[in-house]
């Protein structure tokens, strides 16, 4: 939720791609795409403006449902209890449903914030410090929950071997498209046997078997020596990427791509890949020259073949760039490039990759991504990995730049609907609301 200072991950959900596409290495001419129409979503009954801020979290595979956090009290007739909430918006008919509810629809007695939504919009995973959602939980301890919107049942995900809540916060949940696997970060030591590293780790729950495994381990199964964060999972639950402060985590993994990691500055560390089938761990954030990059965000394609990430390189004063790593072929493509192939002259930020491995969505402040090199302001872009073509989808002018950058965005699995947050006063005619709200954009619509 807003103002909590929690790291959030925008995880893309979708069906497993049937075709793996090689990333292009050259750049095709960038163009300003046929402008789509921005539309505000997740409105109050009768189309009224939410009376407080809303923030986008995730979008379902087909672009049907949006997951948002909101402080608004007027989204549902029963209001909220002052903690805000996690809401699912039907983007076709405007219907709203609240996800962070307990038995008989009881509201949480603590804050909650969303994490991910299944492909069909049935399952929502979220974090909450409430003690009223599942019997036996402790108020004030962050736990991971899953809400089945079809049955109205909420289940606790972050549970130990005896299925009793213990001390230690959990967060940053994501979910596989079919709702079977939930990935999350946790500081708890009782989720798997032998967790003695006193650090935050990455875990995967198989809801079909009830088994939880740890993903933030080395290729020899050894524990990480420092915390890991920001997980994302492939559609079949077999591969997980995450950021880790343990820069030697992949040292024991055979044929790990990239060079041995140099210590990075505080807060920015490499992206790692762990394969739950083979047990191998490798560095995923590898630059085109083979060096290892620190990242601010990373996701996996639905088939687990590609890792997309925002790279900080080794020079933290240089603009961040969006890159895609083919984990099978060991090649990396820079996505945020000018028409002549040079990297963006200002920072770009990853949003996500479509399930067919074709479209990479990102935002950018760069001035050289389009022909002409004129100042472009902050905007949303997508890169076609088949043709190398970059399109600008929306420009966010002036003072709205900073707000839009901080609110995040997500794209559906088909690569056809962008969910983003912004101050709507400069996007929609007659809109004077300057509080953050959720919007969608369909390129070319």
HELIX and SHEET records of a PDB file:
HELIX    1   1 UNK A   45  UNK A   47  5                                   3    
HELIX    2   2 UNK A  103  UNK A  105  5                                   3    
HELIX    3   3 UNK A  400  UNK A  407  1                                   8    
HELIX    4   4 UNK A  424  UNK A  426  5                                   3    
SHEET    1   A 5 UNK A  31  UNK A  32  0                                        
SHEET    2   A 5 UNK A 390  UNK A 396  1                                        
SHEET    3   A 5 UNK A 378  UNK A 384 -1                                        
SHEET    4   A 5 UNK A 359  UNK A 364 -1                                        
SHEET    5   A 5 UNK A 348  UNK A 353 -1                                        
SHEET    1   B 4 UNK A  39  UNK A  40  0                                        
SHEET    2   B 4 UNK A 436  UNK A 441 -1                                        
SHEET    3   B 4 UNK A 418  UNK A 423 -1                                        
SHEET    4   B 4 UNK A 409  UNK A 411 -1                                        
SHEET    1   C 4 UNK A  54  UNK A  59  0                                        
SHEET    2   C 4 UNK A  65  UNK A  70 -1                                        
SHEET    3   C 4 UNK A  85  UNK A  90 -1                                        
SHEET    4   C 4 UNK A  96  UNK A  98 -1                                        
SHEET    1   D 4 UNK A 112  UNK A 117  0                                        
SHEET    2   D 4 UNK A 123  UNK A 128 -1                                        
SHEET    3   D 4 UNK A 143  UNK A 148 -1                                        
SHEET    4   D 4 UNK A 153  UNK A 156 -1                                        
SHEET    1   E 4 UNK A 170  UNK A 175  0                                        
SHEET    2   E 4 UNK A 181  UNK A 186 -1                                        
SHEET    3   E 4 UNK A 201  UNK A 206 -1                                        
SHEET    4   E 4 UNK A 211  UNK A 214 -1                                        
SHEET    1   F 4 UNK A 228  UNK A 233  0                                        
SHEET    2   F 4 UNK A 239  UNK A 244 -1                                        
SHEET    3   F 4 UNK A 271  UNK A 275 -1                                        
SHEET    4   F 4 UNK A 281  UNK A 283 -1                                        
SHEET    1   G 4 UNK A 295  UNK A 300  0                                        
SHEET    2   G 4 UNK A 306  UNK A 311 -1                                        
SHEET    3   G 4 UNK A 321  UNK A 326 -1                                        
SHEET    4   G 4 UNK A 331  UNK A 334 -1                                        
END                                                                             
